[in-house]
């Protein structure tokens, strides 16, 4: 498993490249938390543990890059879907 995280505006992205079942490449996973200032705890706005219907990438870098890009795209294009 390979993980990465980054902040984007009011959101925190947690992305992962997970070894696919039966060792056939990597699948992408992502969690997006909305951060509401320092006084309140972040809330989970979006989660998908098998992005692209479980498509298998040949490398962990490809899967991780896909997860991070999809989360950024969701934040920029569909912020109305990210309510807690």
C-alpha positions in Angstrom: 0.0 0.0 0.0 1.2 3.5 -0.9 -0.5 6.6 0.5 -0.3 10.3 -0.1 -2.2 13.3 1.2 -2.5 16.9 0.3 -4.6 20.0 1.1 -6.7 21.7 -1.6 -8.6 24.7 -0.4 -11.1 23.7 2.4 -10.4 20.0 1.7 -7.9 17.4 2.6 -7.3 14.5 0.2 -6.1 11.1 1.3 -5.2 8.9 -1.7 -4.0 5.3 -1.8 -2.7 2.7 -4.2 -3.7 -0.7 -2.9 -2.5 -4.0 -4.1 -5.3 -5.6 -6.1 -6.7 -8.9 -5.0 -4.7 -11.8 -6.4 -1.7 -9.5 -6.9 -2.7 -8.2 -10.3 -1.6 -4.6 -10.1 -3.0 -1.8 -8.0 -6.4 -0.2 -7.4 -6.9 3.5 -6.5 -8.7 4.7 -3.4 -9.5 8.2 -2.1 -11.1 9.9 0.9 -11.8 13.7 0.8 -12.4 15.4 4.1 -13.8 18.9 4.4 -11.9 21.0 6.9 -14.0 23.7 8.7 -11.5 25.9 10.5 -9.5 25.0 13.6 -12.4 24.7 16.1 -14.2 21.9 14.5 -13.2 18.4 13.4 -13.0 17.6 9.7 -15.8 15.6 8.2 -15.7 13.0 5.5 -17.2 14.4 2.3 -16.4 11.7 -0.1 -15.0 8.2 -0.1 -14.3 5.6 -2.9 -12.2 2.6 -2.1 -12.3 1.2 -5.6 -12.1 4.1 -8.1 -12.9 3.4 -11.7 -14.8 0.3 -10.7 -11.7 -1.3 -9.5 -9.6 -0.8 -12.6 -6.1 -2.2 -12.1 -3.1 -0.1 -12.8 0.3 -1.6 -13.5 2.1 0.5 -11.0 1.3 2.1 -7.6 2.4 5.5 -9.0 -0.3 5.3 -11.8 -3.0 4.3 -9.3 -2.0 7.0 -6.8 -1.8 9.7 -9.5 -5.3 8.7 -10.7 -6.8 8.9 -7.2 -5.2 12.4 -6.5 -6.4 13.7 -9.9 -9.9 12.4 -9.4 -10.2 14.0 -6.0 -8.9 17.3 -7.3 -11.3 17.2 -10.2 -14.3 16.4 -7.9 -13.4 19.4 -5.6 -13.1 21.8 -8.5 -16.0 20.6 -10.7 -18.6 19.3 -8.3 -18.1 21.0 -4.8 -21.9 20.6 -4.3 -21.4 16.9 -3.9 -19.0 17.4 -1.0 -21.3 18.4 1.8 -21.0 16.9 5.3 
